């Protein structure tokens, strides 16, 4: 098959995976969220720990995040870029994410996201994910008010 056709199909598959992940995250469906990850995923999230090794560790983290935001979750992507090869791909984008607490107060901000994907047994899976917020080096505080 022509390499350009392979790359277009891979990009479409990755785009669909990202949309499916976004839908699962917005719904707060933990099992659906985790179905997008490789069992060996390495994740760098913006809160709680330096890194998460493996799907079980990341699932515990996701569970904690979902419990913190008992109301509707917000996951809105902006400026998505995807690069593909035969069995690996990457993406980077900005994501407005957060949710409502038990009192209905919305807590959200724009995050930077980069992800790596691998085709495993014919299915694309997230093998690396990194959410981060820029910070002010003078104060040491995260800059949660920035907008694209």
Secondary structure, 3 states (H helix, E strand, C coil): CCHHHHHHHHHHHHHHHHHHHHHHHHHCCHHHHHCCEEEEEEEECCCCCCCEECHHHHHHHHHHHHHHCCCCEEEEEEEEEEEECCCEEEEEEEEEEEEECCCCCEEEEEEEEEEEEEEECCEEEEEEEEEECCECCCCCCECCCCCC
